[in-house]
Amino acid sequence: MLKVGLTGGIGAGKSEVSRLLSSYGAVIVDADKIAREVVEPGTPGLAAVVAAFGPDILTAEGTLDRPRLGSIVFSDAERLATLNGIVHPLVGARSAELEAAAGPDAVVVHDVPLLTENGLAPLYDVVVVVDASPETQLNRLVRLRGMTEDEARARMSVQATREQRLAVADLIIDNDGPLEELEPQVRKIWAQLTERAAARPPAAPGV
């Protein structure tokens, strides 16, 4: 098994890269998706978030009001750390379960937005960074996600810098250009990942 950490700043295009890798045969472990699952109604995760932030972060239907919670934590580093302290261990445990279920020859791609910020690079055999300039990120967030410029800058400001992400990268995908330039790069990266997976020695029995 080859364990790959995939990361990139908000608006860099990491989700599209993840989708392409999945279509080639990668086993995707999506941290964002798991983060939503662990705070669904009735979960211990949601109960812990409500205990920390109060019942006002719930909708009338009892689900997590993500925009409201986001407006609280993305302007307060201490409260963001509180939220991460609840959610990240739950995400880590579920990610480990999904990885264990993959086959011994699998390329398992962990889609982790905050890989750099949380110092997770050493956990992976290969770190792939989807890179885009801050100007491109900002443009995409405003144009494609409907954020105001201030909202976009606030989200970007709590993430690692471009330089910090590139410093942990083993492989880099340049996604500053149009979408049609992305697919050939991802296909090339996939070929490199499968070569690395094939070259790894088989795991010892019981490992």
VOKE-484101 format. One line per 4 residues: for each residue x, y negated, z negated of N, C-alpha, C. Coordinates in nm, 4 decimals. Atoms other than C-alpha are relative to their C-alpha. Layout:
residues N
X:Y:Z:X:Y:Z:X:Y:Z ~ ... .
//
This chain:
residues 207
0.0835:0.1206:0.0000:0.0000:0.0000:0.0000:0.0865:-0.1250:0.0000 ~ -0.0667:0.1293:-0.0015:0.1155:-0.3493:0.0852:-0.0957:-0.1026:-0.0591 ~ 0.0832:0.1009:0.0667:-0.0190:-0.6197:-0.1474:0.0393:-0.1381:0.0505 ~ -0.0251:0.1300:-0.0621:-0.0497:-0.9552:0.0269:-0.0793:-0.1070:-0.0737 .
0.0689:0.1160:0.0547:-0.1335:-1.2872:-0.1353:-0.0199:-0.1022:0.1104 ~ 0.0337:0.0993:-0.1031:-0.3118:-1.5245:0.1046:-0.0513:-0.1257:-0.0681 ~ 0.0437:0.1239:0.0636:-0.3460:-1.8869:0.0042:0.0129:-0.1167:0.0969 ~ -0.0036:0.1213:-0.0809:-0.3824:-2.2387:0.1381:-0.0857:-0.1052:-0.0679 .
0.0780:0.1064:0.0603:-0.5178:-2.5753:0.0353:-0.1428:-0.0032:0.0533 ~ 0.1385:0.0137:-0.0423:-0.8876:-2.6558:0.0569:-0.0052:-0.0694:0.1363 ~ 0.0097:0.0570:-0.1337:-0.9768:-2.7246:0.4188:0.1115:0.0415:0.0949 ~ -0.1111:-0.0414:-0.0860:-0.6634:-2.5545:0.5526:-0.0407:0.1077:0.1002 .
0.0452:-0.1036:-0.0922:-0.8605:-2.2730:0.7177:0.0280:0.1412:-0.0459 ~ -0.0327:-0.1324:0.0538:-0.7757:-1.9828:0.4883:-0.1128:0.1006:0.0223 ~ 0.1136:-0.0922:-0.0162:-1.1256:-1.8344:0.5159:-0.0050:0.0600:0.1400 ~ -0.0011:-0.0514:-0.1368:-1.0964:-1.8028:0.8932:0.1136:0.0997:0.0185 .
-0.1117:-0.0942:-0.0061:-0.7565:-1.6359:0.8574:-0.0386:0.1316:-0.0679 ~ 0.0456:-0.1189:0.0716:-0.9061:-1.3951:0.6040:-0.0969:0.0806:0.0860 ~ 0.0973:-0.0679:-0.0864:-1.1915:-1.3154:0.8442:0.0709:0.0745:0.1134 ~ -0.0737:-0.0635:-0.1091:-0.9481:-1.2416:1.1270:0.0776:0.1217:-0.0495 .
-0.0759:-0.1131:0.0548:-0.7278:-1.0198:0.9091:-0.0927:0.1172:-0.0310 ~ 0.0980:-0.1048:0.0259:-1.0363:-0.8271:0.8014:-0.0388:0.0713:0.1290 ~ 0.0393:-0.0605:-0.1280:-1.1312:-0.7720:1.1656:0.1095:0.0893:0.0562 ~ -0.1103:-0.0836:-0.0465:-0.7854:-0.6223:1.2285:0.0175:0.1259:-0.0849 .
-0.0091:-0.1182:0.0838:-0.8210:-0.3753:0.9409:0.0497:-0.0221:-0.1417 ~ -0.0433:0.0271:0.1368:-0.7016:-0.5491:0.6253:-0.1154:0.0227:-0.0976 ~ 0.0959:-0.0063:0.1103:-0.8784:-0.4759:0.2972:0.0070:-0.1348:-0.0716 ~ 0.0005:0.1349:0.0563:-0.9824:-0.8201:0.1717:-0.0555:0.0023:-0.1417 .
0.0464:0.0226:0.1366:-1.0088:-0.8993:-0.1988:-0.0129:-0.1513:-0.0147 ~ 0.0282:0.1437:-0.0073:-1.1745:-1.2440:-0.2020:-0.0247:-0.0553:-0.1401 ~ 0.0101:0.0511:0.1368:-1.1140:-1.4255:-0.5308:-0.1190:-0.0941:-0.0162 ~ 0.1146:0.0919:0.0088:-1.3753:-1.6936:-0.4556:-0.1315:0.0772:-0.0087 .
0.1219:-0.0816:0.0018:-1.6409:-1.4327:-0.3828:-0.0167:0.0701:-0.1344 ~ 0.0054:-0.0675:0.1299:-1.5537:-1.2401:-0.6975:-0.0316:-0.0996:-0.1110 ~ 0.0259:0.1030:0.1010:-1.5549:-1.5646:-0.8982:-0.1485:-0.0342:-0.0078 ~ 0.1452:0.0223:0.0016:-1.9178:-1.6139:-0.7944:-0.0720:0.1184:-0.0629 .
0.0653:-0.1203:0.0518:-2.0075:-1.2545:-0.8791:0.0084:0.0086:-0.1531 ~ -0.0193:-0.0191:0.1447:-1.8665:-1.2678:-1.2336:-0.0760:-0.1023:-0.0839 ~ 0.0834:0.0944:0.0749:-2.0903:-1.5631:-1.3275:-0.1441:0.0017:0.0509 ~ 0.1395:-0.0147:-0.0397:-2.4148:-1.4331:-1.1806:-0.0868:0.0140:-0.1248 .
0.0893:-0.0111:0.1164:-2.7217:-1.4369:-1.4098:0.0087:0.1374:-0.0658 ~ -0.0065:-0.1236:0.0756:-2.7007:-1.1783:-1.6841:0.1395:0.0505:-0.0276 ~ -0.1372:-0.0456:0.0216:-2.3223:-1.1477:-1.6782:0.0611:-0.0638:-0.1244 ~ -0.0728:0.0620:0.1118:-2.0941:-1.2042:-1.9772:0.0732:-0.1272:0.0434 .
-0.0699:0.1180:-0.0490:-1.9084:-1.4528:-1.7582:-0.0868:-0.1244:-0.0042 ~ 0.0896:0.1159:0.0021:-2.2086:-1.6815:-1.7183:-0.0303:-0.0410:-0.1437 ~ 0.0257:0.0318:0.1402:-2.2851:-1.6574:-2.0906:0.1163:-0.0791:-0.0603 ~ -0.1174:0.0703:0.0529:-1.9296:-1.7695:-2.1683:0.0096:-0.1419:0.0549 .
-0.0032:0.1336:-0.0593:-1.9503:-2.0631:-1.9247:-0.1044:-0.0904:-0.0652 ~ 0.1066:0.0789:0.0650:-2.2796:-2.1779:-2.0782:0.0409:-0.0364:-0.1421 ~ -0.0453:0.0275:0.1364:-2.1302:-2.1487:-2.4261:0.1023:-0.1137:-0.0025 ~ -0.1053:0.1021:-0.0049:-1.8404:-2.3713:-2.3193:-0.0499:-0.1359:0.0491 .
0.0394:0.1251:-0.0656:-2.0267:-2.6301:-2.1104:-0.1439:-0.0425:-0.0268 ~ 0.1371:0.0353:0.0334:-2.3848:-2.6218:-2.2358:-0.0992:0.0453:0.1049 ~ 0.1042:-0.0503:-0.0908:-2.7161:-2.5171:-2.0783:-0.0304:-0.0919:0.1169 ~ 0.0277:0.0929:-0.1104:-2.7267:-2.8244:-1.8542:0.0688:0.0413:0.1290 .
-0.0669:-0.0424:-0.1230:-2.4969:-2.6466:-1.6075:-0.0755:0.1157:0.0675 ~ 0.0856:-0.0992:-0.0637:-2.7786:-2.4029:-1.5253:-0.1106:-0.0683:0.0799 ~ 0.1158:0.0471:-0.0754:-3.0460:-2.4550:-1.2609:-0.1266:0.0443:-0.0733 ~ 0.1277:-0.0393:0.0596:-3.4153:-2.4171:-1.3444:-0.0219:0.1505:0.0091 .
0.0150:-0.1447:-0.0187:-3.3885:-2.0587:-1.2160:0.0985:0.0803:-0.0854 ~ -0.0940:-0.0698:0.0861:-3.1064:-1.9774:-1.4586:0.1320:0.0369:0.0652 ~ -0.1279:-0.0247:-0.0666:-2.8239:-1.9650:-1.2053:0.0950:-0.1168:-0.0279 ~ -0.0995:0.1038:0.0230:-2.5029:-2.1638:-1.2286:-0.0180:-0.1132:0.0997 .
0.0108:0.1196:-0.0845:-2.5422:-2.5188:-1.0955:0.1421:-0.0412:0.0375 ~ -0.1401:0.0203:-0.0367:-2.2109:-2.5271:-0.9106:0.0362:-0.1464:0.0272 ~ -0.0340:0.1412:-0.0205:-2.2241:-2.8893:-0.7901:0.0123:-0.0769:-0.1315 ~ -0.0057:0.0696:0.1288:-2.2967:-3.0082:-1.1436:0.1257:0.0385:-0.0779 .
-0.1205:-0.0443:0.0705:-2.0225:-2.7957:-1.2955:0.1252:-0.0559:0.0672 ~ -0.1143:0.0543:-0.0721:-1.7836:-2.9069:-1.0219:0.0247:-0.1459:-0.0310 ~ -0.0147:0.1430:0.0302:-1.8524:-3.2728:-1.0964:0.0600:-0.0226:-0.1378 ~ -0.0570:0.0093:0.1350:-1.7534:-3.2053:-1.4583:0.1477:0.0372:0.0002 .
-0.1354:-0.0526:0.0163:-1.4382:-3.0002:-1.4161:0.1019:-0.0624:0.0943 ~ -0.0988:0.0518:-0.0940:-1.2810:-3.1596:-1.1096:0.0430:-0.1431:-0.0315 ~ -0.0459:0.1322:0.0439:-1.2510:-3.4927:-1.2888:0.0584:0.0058:-0.1403 ~ -0.0488:-0.0161:0.1372:-1.1242:-3.3495:-1.6184:0.0868:0.1260:-0.0052 .
-0.0936:-0.1129:-0.0069:-0.8127:-3.1301:-1.6181:-0.0174:0.0961:-0.1170 ~ 0.0155:-0.0859:0.1173:-0.8774:-3.0001:-1.9702:-0.1215:0.0913:0.0144 ~ 0.1213:-0.0804:-0.0165:-1.2294:-2.8836:-1.8882:0.0159:0.0999:0.1161 ~ -0.0302:-0.0947:-0.1079:-1.1066:-2.7290:-1.5631:0.0799:0.1174:-0.0542 .
-0.0795:-0.1065:0.0607:-0.8530:-2.5333:-1.7651:-0.0882:0.0923:-0.0838 ~ 0.0940:-0.0806:0.0780:-1.1336:-2.4166:-1.9943:-0.0771:0.0957:0.0899 ~ 0.0742:-0.0838:-0.0947:-1.3359:-2.2906:-1.6990:0.0890:0.1099:0.0569 ~ -0.0920:-0.0989:-0.0567:-1.0339:-2.1182:-1.5451:0.0335:0.1085:-0.1015 .
-0.0304:-0.0963:0.1043:-0.9598:-1.9517:-1.8781:-0.1093:0.1038:-0.0194 ~ 0.1120:-0.0943:0.0066:-1.3034:-1.7895:-1.8680:-0.0044:0.0875:0.1247 ~ 0.0274:-0.0689:-0.1258:-1.3268:-1.6965:-1.5016:0.1183:0.0832:0.0484 ~ -0.1148:-0.0673:-0.0606:-0.9718:-1.5981:-1.4038:0.0249:0.1415:-0.0530 .
-0.0198:-0.1391:0.0449:-0.9361:-1.2921:-1.6328:-0.1056:0.0953:0.0558 ~ 0.1061:-0.0837:-0.0559:-1.2707:-1.1610:-1.5068:0.0267:0.0297:0.1473 ~ -0.0330:-0.0188:-0.1413:-1.1655:-1.2132:-1.1458:0.1172:0.0966:0.0141 ~ -0.1161:-0.0884:-0.0057:-0.8323:-1.0425:-1.2115:-0.0361:0.1459:-0.0221 .
0.0400:-0.1371:0.0296:-0.9967:-0.7350:-1.3586:-0.0762:0.0615:0.1176 ~ 0.0777:-0.0518:-0.1130:-1.2423:-0.6979:-1.0701:0.0888:0.0181:0.1229 ~ -0.0924:-0.0123:-0.1128:-0.9667:-0.7571:-0.8124:0.0819:0.1275:-0.0118 ~ -0.0789:-0.1211:0.0215:-0.7627:-0.4769:-0.9662:-0.0826:0.1243:0.0324 .
0.0873:-0.1134:-0.0318:-1.0613:-0.2414:-0.9350:-0.0098:0.0203:0.1512 ~ 0.0137:-0.0092:-0.1450:-1.1048:-0.3219:-0.5650:0.1295:0.0472:0.0650 ~ -0.1288:-0.0422:-0.0545:-0.7340:-0.2810:-0.4969:0.0231:0.1488:-0.0227 ~ -0.0199:-0.1409:0.0325:-0.7273:0.0569:-0.6697:-0.0831:0.0904:0.0901 .
0.0880:-0.0793:-0.0860:-1.0113:0.1739:-0.4432:0.0497:0.0082:0.1446 ~ -0.0540:-0.0025:-0.1366:-0.8112:0.1003:-0.1254:0.0940:0.1196:0.0167 ~ -0.0856:-0.1144:-0.0268:-0.6152:0.3772:0.0410:0.1467:-0.0306:-0.0196 ~ -0.1434:0.0199:0.0254:-0.2417:0.4296:-0.0175:0.0736:-0.0665:0.1158 .
-0.0646:0.0604:-0.1160:-0.1586:0.3078:0.3354:-0.0600:-0.1363:0.0357 ~ 0.0734:0.1221:-0.0327:-0.3817:-0.0008:0.3200:0.0877:-0.1248:-0.0110 ~ -0.0499:0.1359:0.0195:-0.2791:-0.3609:0.3693:-0.1105:-0.0743:-0.0745 ~ 0.1005:0.0648:0.0845:-0.4662:-0.5286:0.0833:0.0327:-0.1480:-0.0092 .
-0.0210:0.1447:-0.0022:-0.5013:-0.9035:0.1284:-0.0841:-0.0643:-0.1098 ~ 0.0678:0.0726:0.1067:-0.5860:-1.0965:-0.1859:-0.0130:-0.1463:0.0432 ~ 0.0300:0.1376:-0.0403:-0.7526:-1.4224:-0.0776:-0.0120:-0.0824:-0.1277 ~ -0.0101:0.0656:0.1307:-0.6485:-1.6468:-0.3676:0.0264:-0.1501:0.0189 .
-0.0203:0.1438:-0.0198:-0.7053:-2.0244:-0.3413:0.1058:-0.0604:-0.0928 ~ -0.0894:0.0621:0.0984:-0.5065:-2.1036:-0.6594:0.1216:0.0870:-0.0307 ~ -0.1161:-0.0868:0.0187:-0.2214:-1.8575:-0.6106:0.1214:-0.0795:-0.0486 ~ -0.1170:0.0811:0.0362:0.0445:-2.1289:-0.6292:-0.0181:-0.0633:-0.1367 .
0.0266:0.0720:0.1240:-0.1180:-2.3233:-0.9123:0.0135:0.0896:-0.1233 ~ -0.0016:-0.0916:0.1134:-0.1423:-2.0153:-1.1349:0.1241:0.0881:-0.0056 ~ -0.1259:-0.0728:0.0035:0.2072:-1.8831:-1.0587:-0.0134:0.1480:0.0302 ~ 0.0313:-0.1400:-0.0271:0.0757:-1.5601:-0.9050:0.0850:0.0628:0.1102 .
-0.0773:-0.0523:-0.1130:0.3230:-1.5224:-0.6168:0.0755:0.1290:-0.0325 ~ -0.0752:-0.1236:0.0286:0.5344:-1.2564:-0.7976:-0.0859:0.1261:-0.0027 ~ 0.0872:-0.1179:0.0056:0.2297:-1.0257:-0.8093:-0.0124:0.0697:0.1354 ~ 0.0234:-0.0505:-0.1355:0.2392:-0.9699:-0.4316:0.1305:0.0366:0.0692 .
-0.1160:-0.0380:-0.0799:0.4750:-0.7996:-0.1904:0.0340:-0.1085:0.1021 ~ -0.0157:0.1058:-0.1009:0.4206:-1.0797:0.0635:-0.0995:-0.1107:-0.0320 ~ 0.0910:0.1147:0.0143:0.2743:-1.4291:0.0276:-0.0117:-0.0689:0.1352 ~ 0.0296:0.0691:-0.1256:0.1091:-1.5796:0.3365:-0.0697:-0.1315:-0.0326 .
0.0590:0.1323:0.0231:0.0348:-1.9532:0.3291:-0.0571:-0.0537:0.1299 ~ 0.0632:0.0697:-0.1122:-0.2128:-2.1160:0.5662:0.0248:-0.1484:-0.0218 ~ -0.0485:0.1365:0.0196:-0.0652:-2.4609:0.6147:-0.0719:-0.0986:0.0913 ~ 0.0540:0.1122:-0.0765:-0.2300:-2.7847:0.7241:0.0396:-0.1273:-0.0726 .
-0.0376:0.1264:0.0616:-0.1383:-3.1459:0.6630:-0.1140:-0.0519:-0.0868 ~ 0.1065:0.0602:0.0810:-0.3287:-3.3386:0.3928:-0.0993:-0.0794:0.0839 ~ 0.0894:0.0770:-0.0866:-0.4699:-3.5586:0.6683:-0.1002:0.0921:0.0698 ~ 0.0894:-0.0978:-0.0638:-0.6116:-3.2535:0.8483:-0.0990:0.0564:-0.1007 .
0.0894:-0.0500:0.1045:-0.7536:-3.1147:0.5239:-0.1115:-0.1001:-0.0278 ~ 0.0972:0.1048:0.0324:-0.9253:-3.4443:0.4437:-0.1027:-0.0143:0.1114 ~ 0.0899:0.0137:-0.1147:-1.0703:-3.4735:0.7924:-0.0999:0.1147:0.0052 ~ 0.0892:-0.1161:-0.0051:-1.2136:-3.1211:0.7812:-0.1021:-0.0017:-0.1128 .
0.0923:0.0018:0.1134:-1.3645:-3.1628:0.4361:-0.1119:-0.1016:0.0204 ~ 0.1003:0.1045:-0.0244:-1.5429:-3.4831:0.5367:-0.0882:0.0374:0.1193 ~ 0.0720:-0.0249:-0.1256:-1.6395:-3.3736:0.8882:-0.0793:0.1301:-0.0022 ~ 0.0624:-0.1321:-0.0069:-1.7231:-3.0068:0.8341:-0.0765:0.0385:-0.1263 .
0.0664:-0.0390:0.1251:-1.8250:-2.9805:0.4676:-0.0880:-0.1101:-0.0575 ~ 0.0892:0.1070:0.0437:-2.0018:-3.3123:0.4298:0.0401:-0.0701:-0.1277 ~ -0.0450:0.0703:0.1197:-1.7918:-3.4376:0.1399:0.0259:-0.1469:0.0315 ~ -0.0493:0.1354:-0.0148:-1.7280:-3.8039:0.0843:0.1524:0.0058:-0.0082 .
-0.1464:0.0010:0.0053:-1.3639:-3.9057:0.1154:0.0483:0.0094:-0.1438 ~ -0.0399:-0.0059:0.1411:-1.3451:-3.9565:-0.2623:-0.0148:0.1402:-0.0560 ~ 0.0197:-0.1376:0.0467:-1.4904:-3.6111:-0.3293:0.1090:0.0911:0.0533 ~ -0.1029:-0.0830:-0.0609:-1.2463:-3.4524:-0.0874:0.1357:-0.0234:-0.0664 .
-0.1292:0.0303:0.0630:-0.9479:-3.6306:-0.2387:0.0056:0.0548:-0.1427 ~ 0.0033:-0.0529:0.1367:-1.0586:-3.5258:-0.5896:0.0263:0.1495:0.0007 ~ -0.0222:-0.1441:-0.0086:-1.0706:-3.1594:-0.4865:0.1458:0.0294:0.0352 ~ -0.1385:-0.0222:-0.0408:-0.7321:-3.1836:-0.3164:0.0983:-0.0322:-0.1121 .
-0.0948:0.0475:0.1012:-0.5720:-3.3621:-0.6118:0.0251:0.1010:-0.1108 ~ -0.0197:-0.0975:0.1076:-0.6220:-3.0705:-0.8513:0.0666:0.1275:0.0510 ~ -0.0702:-0.1142:-0.0560:-0.4535:-2.8253:-0.6154:0.1496:-0.0292:0.0110 ~ -0.1442:0.0153:-0.0223:-0.0845:-2.7652:-0.5547:0.0240:-0.0887:0.1221 .
-0.0353:0.0789:-0.1171:0.0921:-2.9921:-0.3094:0.0365:0.0936:0.1150 ~ -0.0403:-0.0772:-0.1174:0.1722:-2.8779:0.0404:0.1395:0.0587:-0.0213 ~ -0.1379:-0.0440:0.0207:0.5398:-2.8542:-0.0556:0.0073:0.1151:-0.1007 ~ 0.0004:-0.1068:0.0999:0.4654:-2.6386:-0.3604:-0.0495:0.1318:0.0595 .
0.0499:-0.1228:-0.0636:0.2638:-2.3916:-0.1524:0.1047:0.0596:0.0931 ~ -0.0987:-0.0499:-0.0955:0.5288:-2.3673:0.1181:0.1206:0.0613:-0.0705 ~ -0.1157:-0.0507:0.0738:0.7939:-2.3032:-0.1471:-0.0175:0.1461:-0.0419 ~ 0.0222:-0.1393:0.0417:0.6304:-1.9695:-0.2420:-0.0317:0.0904:0.1195 .
0.0426:-0.0757:-0.1187:0.5543:-1.8599:0.1167:0.1092:0.0923:0.0516 ~ -0.0853:-0.0892:-0.0774:0.7102:-1.5550:0.2805:-0.0302:-0.0146:0.1488 ~ 0.0452:0.0199:-0.1376:0.5077:-1.6099:0.5987:-0.0940:-0.1197:0.0025 ~ 0.0786:0.1233:-0.0085:0.3440:-1.9334:0.7162:-0.0813:0.0000:0.1290 .
0.0874:0.0172:-0.1155:0.0481:-1.9867:0.9488:-0.0305:-0.1486:0.0129 ~ 0.0228:0.1425:-0.0240:0.0323:-2.3366:1.0977:-0.1409:-0.0191:0.0552 ~ 0.1373:0.0216:-0.0445:-0.3341:-2.4363:1.1156:-0.0330:-0.1484:0.0057 ~ 0.0223:0.1431:-0.0174:-0.2953:-2.8048:1.1876:-0.0699:-0.0303:0.1331 .
0.0544:0.0217:-0.1334:-0.4202:-2.7588:1.5428:-0.1406:0.0540:0.0150 ~ 0.1343:-0.0513:-0.0264:-0.7434:-2.6412:1.7089:-0.0101:0.1497:-0.0271 ~ 0.0269:-0.1381:0.0383:-0.9040:-2.3055:1.6315:0.0622:0.1004:0.0961 ~ -0.0505:-0.0971:-0.0979:-0.7881:-2.1401:1.9544:0.1495:0.0272:-0.0168 .
-0.1423:-0.0237:0.0255:-0.4259:-2.1759:1.8397:0.0232:0.0879:-0.1226 ~ -0.0145:-0.0747:0.1242:-0.4947:-1.9867:1.5173:0.0088:0.1506:0.0233 ~ 0.0102:-0.1450:-0.0149:-0.5849:-1.6373:1.6380:0.1306:0.0667:0.0425 ~ -0.1276:-0.0655:-0.0369:-0.2535:-1.5586:1.8158:0.0994:0.0048:-0.1157 .
-0.0900:0.0005:0.1151:-0.0633:-1.6578:1.5021:-0.0388:0.1076:-0.1009 ~ 0.0456:-0.0976:0.0989:-0.2781:-1.4397:1.2773:0.0265:0.1417:0.0502 ~ -0.0276:-0.1317:-0.0557:-0.2429:-1.1432:1.5129:0.1490:0.0345:-0.0168 ~ -0.1439:-0.0220:0.0174:0.1361:-1.1840:1.4986:0.0325:0.0320:-0.1467 .
-0.0195:-0.0250:0.1431:0.1256:-1.2009:1.1165:-0.0469:0.1406:-0.0358 ~ 0.0527:-0.1337:0.0280:-0.0890:-0.8859:1.1099:0.0987:0.1080:0.0448 ~ -0.0993:-0.0958:-0.0480:0.1709:-0.7011:1.3174:0.1174:0.0095:-0.0984 ~ -0.1097:-0.0004:0.0969:0.4401:-0.8048:1.0689:-0.0410:0.0714:-0.1290 .
0.0465:-0.0631:0.1236:0.2287:-0.6939:0.7731:-0.0109:0.1509:0.0151 ~ 0.0126:-0.1448:-0.0196:0.1546:-0.3525:0.9206:0.1374:0.0649:0.0115 ~ -0.1371:-0.0522:-0.0063:0.5246:-0.3049:0.9974:0.0583:0.0141:-0.1408 ~ -0.0515:-0.0050:0.1372:0.6118:-0.3865:0.6375:-0.0665:0.1122:-0.0788 .
0.0720:-0.1064:0.0705:0.3427:-0.1504:0.5096:0.0538:0.1365:0.0393 ~ -0.0500:-0.1293:-0.0489:0.4720:0.1334:0.7263:0.1402:0.0300:-0.0520 ~ -0.1384:-0.0186:0.0437:0.8270:0.0762:0.6049:0.0127:0.0263:-0.1498 ~ -0.0068:-0.0187:0.1458:0.7368:0.1010:0.2355:0.0042:0.1486:-0.0314 .
-0.0026:-0.1407:0.0397:0.8221:0.4286:0.0639:-0.1331:0.0401:-0.0615 ~ 0.1256:-0.0431:0.0601:0.5231:0.6381:-0.0447:0.0046:-0.0116:-0.1520 ~ 0.0069:0.0115:0.1454:0.4058:0.5858:-0.3997:0.0216:0.1361:-0.0639 ~ -0.0212:-0.1234:0.0739:0.5107:0.8430:-0.6544:-0.1327:0.0567:-0.0487 .
0.1255:-0.0592:0.0478:0.2396:1.0879:-0.7659:-0.0436:-0.0620:-0.1312 ~ 0.0541:0.0579:0.1226:0.0145:0.9347:-1.0269:0.0156:-0.1489:-0.0081 ~ -0.0194:0.1447:0.0011:0.1147:0.5780:-0.9355:-0.1093:-0.0663:0.0816 .
//
